Amino acid sequence: MHQEYLSIVDENDRVIGKALRSIIHRDRLLHRAVHILVFNDSNLLFLQKRSLTKDINPGLWDSSAAGHVDVGEDYDECAVRELHEELGVQVDRLSPLFKLSATPVTGMEFIEVYRCDHNGPFSLATEEIEEGRWFDTKEIDARVNDDDPTLTETFKSLWQRYEILNEN
């Protein structure tokens, strides 16, 4: 398990302290994370299957890349770092889409969600990711609507919000 320090935030997402990741998760303290949705030129979404060694949601399908915002880091910096660490890529543009509030569904994380375009190939961080593959958005819609237990709750929540955003 990672033992990095993360910022503790208040209900308005203002930094009020820091603690070890394990303490933050154990005590369900508010903190920050990012999720990045990577689409290719065919509008397929790349999802990662979390490593079986992960302490939270092992073996479940999740966003293309995701991670905690480190102490002293902002959401944008974190998104660039996580995309590089987990998928081994850098992109010219990450588009912020929306922010999810910290709730039990999100693991008490304020989550900034980003989108980018990339066709791969990717160099997956094997300690983080079991496998990854491209999915048609209609398949993802069906799996989310069916409350598929192989998807993380956070991903299902952010995908529902993403779909509402794209309807308008």
Steps between C-alpha positions, in 0.01 A plus 500: 500500500621848415592713802514841338366811666183651361330829577195492723234744379183647648148481355591789265810318369742732684817341636493479880778251569675186384520135603617166372280349230421200721377727782291710261330189362460334839343809659306594182647850491423731208779511240563552127536283191488518122354269237590524133287363215714420195315470168646395166416625150216244477345641821582183693586546867808336651428342840746346740443191710648575839777274625397218732755634750318836539354559847184660360293349215752233397421339166224746408479706182557872549574825317788511253728648766436623853679591817529708811610862493828521693574759767592830329365386163191634323246299302646590159854401599373175646308410184810544283710297747248215533454469124876466462551268800213262422486500118846628408372782280496875485236695313484854368167569661301376798149643510340540842142369482345527847566446867333241721433581863654294776247232600511140621460390134819686405691376805473849655700643211434823314566380145592720207417311179694564179478385140774460243553338162770242437517192277766316698701298524526516877766381739290379793630529857480130587501564876182707453327343200416137428398571140342765282287510189277715283123497553213629289307767690171316435641194678609720790154659514338155521741377768453813711120486460509134607706595809777264384692385811825474298511881471605722792222699664696820438528427128126424476422827677728711282382328181137583585602863546700492176198367308274774643760760398510363145121495460484879527 
